[in-house]
Amino acid sequence: MTIAESFSPGPDLSRALRDAFGQFATGVTLVTTRWQGAPVAMVANSFASVSLDPPLLLWCPARAARRFPAFAEAQRFAIHVLAATQRDLIGRFARADNGFDAEGFEDDGDAPPLLSHCLARFECETWARHDGGDHLILVGRVLRARLDLGEAPLVFHHGGYGSLTP
């Protein structure tokens, strides 16, 4: 495919569609929950605000993800908006859930684990689940939020991570 060429999505052009979606720079989040008594996390960039009244947000876990069942069944979860300085969390949680061994997590053994420091944190209960093709659209009602200012956000664009300078 050449630059600036139009195409219709299909099985043979799934990479091209993925590349087109990748032109939209997104923030990076770490989503946590508790499943079968253990803390679980997933890195996600499919996150958006939905409503202020009631306070709702959404995120979309991939059905093919090995941690998908934990989030598909979760009644509560927390979304952490990561700072550029927190890029190392991605690798720790991509390999396994051993990232919880790092400093900075609050874990009472019942609720989703909470990252003590991040740009923003949203503690949610699941409000709705919707089919989203190869993803599930999870809508969460925000029960509590936290905001930290002063750091650059971690962003994902065109297959790579970087930061945004305000």
N, C-alpha and C positions, 0 to 999 in steps of 0.2 A: 504494500500500500504506500502511496506517495503522500507527501504532506499536502493538506487541504483537499483531500479526496473524500467525497461523500460515499457512504456505504449503507447497506441495510444489514442490521445485526442478524447473525445466523451462526450455526455450529462452526463453519469454516472461518468465521471472522470474530470469534470470541476474544482472541487476543487483541484485535484492533479495537473492539468495544471496550475492553478493559483499559487499554491505553488511552482511549478517549475519556473515560471516566476519571482516569488518573491525572488529567489536566486540571481537575478541580482540587485545589489545595484544601486539606482538612486538618483539623486538630487531631490529636491522638489522645485516647483515653485508656485507662485501665479499669475494667469492670470486675467487681468482686462479688462473690456470694458464698454461701455455705451449702454444701451438698453432702448428704450422708455423713454429717458431722464434721466434715473437713473443709478448710478454706479452699476456694477455687478462684482463679482469675483468668481473664482473657483480655488481650489488647484489641481495641476496636477504634476505627475511625468513622464508623457509620453511627453518628450521634447527632441529634438535633433537638432544639427546644420545640415544643408543640403548643403549649398554652400557659398563660399566666394564671387564669382562673377557670378551672382548677389548675394548679401547677403540675404540668405534664411535660415529659420528655420522651424521646424514643431512641432506641439503638437497635441494631440488626445483627445478631450472631449468625454466622454461616452454619448451615445444617451439616456440612462436612467436617466441621471442627470437632476434635475429639472431646472437648469440654462442652459441646452443644447441649447434651441432655441436662447438665447441671443448671444452665441458664434457662432452658426451655421450661423447666419445672420450678424454677425459683419463685418464691413468693416475695422475697426481698432481695435487693441488690444495691450496690453503690457504684457510682461512676465517678472516676477521678480524672480531671483534665490535667494532663502532664505538662510540665515545664521542659524547656529544651535541655536543661541540666539533668533530666531524669530519663534520658534515652536508654541507659543501661537496664532499666526495668523491662524493656521490651524483650531483650535477649534472655533475661532470667525467667520470664514467664512464658516465652515461646518454647523453651526446652522442657520445662516442667513447672510444677507449682512451688519449686524451692525458693522462689523470690520472696516468699513470706518469711524466710529465715533472715532477711535483711532488716536492718534497723528501720524504724519509721512506721511500723504497722501497729495499730491499736486492734486488739483482738480479744473480745470478751468471751469467746467460745460459743456464742449463740447467734449474734447478728453477723452480717457480712463484715469481713475485716476492712478496716479503714486506714488509708494511707494518711499519715499525720500531716504531711506537707505536700501540697499540689496547688495548682492555680485555682481550681474550684473542685468542690466535692458535692455530690448529690446522693443522699440516702433515700431510697425509693422502695415502694411496694408495687408489685406488678398490677397494673390497671387493666391492660388488655393485651392479647396476643393475636397477631394477624399473619396470614400466609403472605410470604414475600418471595415466592419462587424458591431459589436455592438458599434463601435466608429466612429467618423468622423476624417479624417486626414486633419488638417488645415495647409497649408503652408503659412507662412508670409514673406513678404519682409521687412527686417530691415531698417527702416528709420533713426533711431538714437539709439545708444547704450551707456551705462554707465557701468563703471567697478569700484568696490571698492575692495581693497585688505586688507588682514590682519585677516579675521575671518574664522573660520571653517565652512564648508557648512553643511546644514541640509540634511541628507540622509534618504532614506526609504529602508529597507531591511527586508525580511521575515516577513512582516506584522507590522513592528514597525519603529519608528523614532529614529535616533541617530545622531552622528556627525562623521566626518572623520578628523583625525589628520594628516596633511601633513607631 
